[in-house]
């Protein structure tokens, strides 16, 4: 009994979780798709200048709103961690890459009395009720990535 190769290949790939679909080669469809990709690339290039103009006009307002949301998150997290009354200091720090570790150590020493659960260090595991991704510190920390310009032009 001879087993059909196509049936055997379909069964073996389906057993690994892949879906096999029939494919029929059509030169016209491939040319049509190439033309469509070319037209979309031209439309992207054409829309780039108005997009940049719009971004220059609206970036400031968007950035202010984004920082405002970060400030609200900071306030909320501070109240949830340390309770009321909300007596705390807010600061924006941008250390050099080489001094970031040293700054974290100094901040940890300064504020370790605020949160005893963070005294064990950042690899302490999950803390019930805290829904933040990343490391946990005895102070409230939010990263603000301002590298918007890098890799902006991709065509």
ABEGO torsion letter per residue (X at the ends): XBBBAAAAAAAAAAAAGBBBBBBBBBAAAAAAAAAAAAAAAAAAAAAAAAAAAAAAAAAAAAAAAAAAAAAAAAAAAAAAAAEOBBBBBBBBBBBBAAAAAAAAAAAAAAAAAABAAAAAEAAAEBBBGBABBEBBBABBBBBBBABAABGABAX
